[in-house]
Amino acid sequence: MTRPVVALSRRLPAAAARLLDGAADVRTPDVDRPLTAAELRTAVAGADALVCLLLDRVDEALLDAAGPQLRVVATVAVGYDNVDVEACRRRGVRVTNTPGVLTDATADLTLALLLGITRRVGEGERLLRAGTPWRWDLDFLLGTGLRGQQLGLVGFGAIGRAVAARAAAFGMSITYSARHDAPADVTGPLGARRLPLPELLASSDVVSLHCPLTPETHHLVDAAALRAMPSSAHLVNTARGPVVDEAALVDALDHGEIRGAALDVFEEEPAVHPGLLARDDVLLTPHLGSATEQTREAMAVLAARNVLAVLAGQDPPTPVV
């Protein structure tokens, strides 16, 4: 019996690779870098399944190159803005993602960024590494404490709620902006209040982004949104880079419209707006939200299980389409 063919856009952790190897012929790239669009089209030609990463664009051209036998696209990420979902739907191709397994890791990093920017951790480390003379003083590198501050969460899904629970433990009050009220058993223990986005922006000491990237959320945080925030506020983004207009953010920081920002994702990733790189009021990390050994392995294993379920004619654990 002919085994199905699974194309990978990158090498997977061993546990996920073993799962796929046991049931399919796996095409693994022989280069340790993201494939170009042309290379990916070649790799997927004739495959029954594709396991891809968030940098891989799954569009009409790729689906055409794959052929009509393609049954599933499994992206190793919770977001799937890199996949043309409607094009897959029209072809009967299942699309899956990997939610849930990265919630804690991303929420942990969000708190690390929140603490890092409000307490000026990056600024202090750079000062020491540069050998700059310093001494302890009452007004040296003063940051802001979290207790009694308002956290405004834009998006209140699993990651937003996990961030809320962590921030509440630091004494922050929790507000959120979402299409619908969250269940009372979630909001009650946190004292979380739903606010319209304009009110949330205007009243929050820290605004943290946890919404998916869609046409509606592209540049959701633009010049007007930044002007609406208090001049003492901080912005944190661990969602998707294009949710923030980076040029507008640089301008807002230049004019003191907000106090600082901490970003794990970027508008033209992996490039970063040059106006952000030399600032002490910005903390930057290179898309580390899910970057723990346990989480990345769990994401890859879940993607593999999604693929195997579809190839076996079953519903995948985490279907998008």
Long-range contacts (C-beta under 8 A, 24 or more apart in sequence): 4-48, 4-49, 4-311, 5-46, 5-47, 5-48, 5-49, 6-47, 6-48, 6-49, 6-50, 6-51, 6-307, 6-311, 7-43, 7-44, 7-47, 7-49, 7-50, 7-51, 8-43, 8-50, 8-51, 9-34, 9-35, 9-40, 9-43, 9-50, 9-51, 9-52, 9-53, 9-56, 10-34, 10-35, 10-53, 12-51, 12-76, 12-300, 12-303, 12-304, 13-296, 13-297, 13-300, 13-301, 15-297, 15-300, 15-301, 16-297, 16-300, 16-301, 16-303, 16-304, 17-304, 19-301, 19-304, 19-305, 19-308, 20-51, 20-304, 20-307, 20-308, 23-308, 23-311, 24-48, 24-49, 24-307, 24-308, 24-311, 37-61, 37-62, 41-65, 41-66, 44-70, 48-72, 48-311, 49-73, 49-74, 49-307, 49-310, 49-311, 50-74, 51-75, 51-76, 51-303, 51-304, 51-307, 52-76, 52-82, 52-83, 53-77, 54-79, 54-82, 55-82, 55-269, 56-82, 57-82, 58-82, 58-83, 58-84, 58-88, 59-84, 59-87, 60-84, 60-87, 63-87, 63-88, 63-91, 63-93, 71-310, 71-311, 72-96, 72-306, 72-307, 72-310, 72-311, 72-316, 74-303, 74-304, 74-306, 74-307, 74-316, 75-303, 76-299, 76-300, 76-303, 77-290, 77-299, 78-102, 78-159, 79-212, 79-213, 79-239, 79-240, 80-320, 81-212, 81-213, 81-214, 81-240, 83-320, 85-320, 85-321, 88-321, 89-321, 93-321, 94-310, 94-316, 94-319, 94-321, 95-319, 95-320, 95-321, 96-303, 96-306, 96-307, 96-310, 96-316, 96-317, 96-318, 96-319, 96-320, 97-318, 97-320, 98-298, 98-299, 98-302, 98-303, 98-306, 98-318, 99-158, 99-318, 100-158, 100-302, 100-318, 101-295, 101-298, 101-299, 101-302, 102-159, 102-289, 102-290, 102-295, 102-298, 102-299, 103-158, 103-159, 103-162, 104-162, 104-295, 105-289, 105-290, 105-291, 105-292, 105-294, 105-295, 106-159, 106-162, 106-238, 106-289, 106-290, 107-159, 107-162, 107-163, 107-165, 107-166, 108-166, 109-238, 109-264, 109-285, 109-288, 109-289, 109-291, 110-159, 110-163, 110-166, 110-208, 110-210, 110-236, 110-238, 110-289, 111-163, 111-166, 111-167, 111-170, 113-236, 113-238, 113-262, 113-263, 113-264, 113-283, 113-285, 114-146, 114-151, 114-167, 114-206, 114-208, 114-234, 114-236, 114-262, 115-146, 116-262, 116-283, 117-234, 117-236, 117-260, 117-261, 117-262, 117-281, 117-282, 117-283, 118-143, 118-144, 118-145, 118-146, 118-206, 118-234, 118-260, 119-143, 119-144, 120-280, 121-283, 122-280, 122-283, 122-284, 123-280, 126-280, 144-205, 144-232, 144-259, 146-170, 146-171, 146-172, 146-206, 147-171, 147-172, 148-172, 148-173, 149-173, 149-205, 149-206, 150-174, 150-175, 150-203, 150-204, 150-205, 150-206, 151-175, 151-204, 151-205, 151-206, 151-208, 152-176, 152-177, 152-195, 152-200, 152-201, 152-203, 152-204, 152-206, 152-207, 152-208, 153-177, 153-208, 153-210, 154-197, 154-200, 154-207, 154-208, 154-209, 154-210, 154-211, 154-220, 154-221, 155-209, 155-210, 155-211, 155-212, 155-239, 156-182, 156-192, 156-194, 156-210, 157-210, 159-210, 159-238, 160-208, 160-210, 161-186, 163-208, 163-210, 164-190, 164-192, 165-190, 172-206, 175-200, 175-203, 175-204, 176-200, 198-228, 201-225, 201-228, 201-229, 202-228, 202-229, 202-230, 203-230, 204-229, 204-230, 204-233, 205-230, 205-232, 205-233, 205-234, 206-233, 206-234, 206-235, 206-236, 207-233, 207-234, 207-235, 207-236, 208-235, 208-236, 208-237, 208-238, 209-235, 209-236, 209-237, 209-238, 209-239, 209-243, 209-244, 210-238, 210-239, 211-239, 211-243, 212-239, 212-240, 213-239, 213-240, 213-242, 213-243, 217-243, 218-242, 218-243, 219-243, 219-244, 219-245, 219-248, 220-244, 221-245, 221-248, 221-249, 222-248, 223-248, 223-251, 223-252, 226-252, 226-257, 226-258, 227-252, 227-257, 229-257, 229-258, 230-258, 231-256, 231-257, 231-258, 231-259, 232-258, 232-259, 233-258, 233-259, 234-258, 234-259, 234-260, 234-261, 234-262, 235-260, 235-261, 235-262, 236-261, 236-262, 236-263, 237-261, 237-262, 237-263, 237-264, 237-265, 238-264, 238-265, 238-289, 239-265, 240-265, 241-265, 241-266, 241-267, 241-268, 241-269, 242-267, 246-272, 246-273, 246-275, 246-276, 247-273, 247-275, 249-273, 249-276, 250-275, 250-276, 253-279, 253-281, 253-282, 264-288, 264-289, 265-289
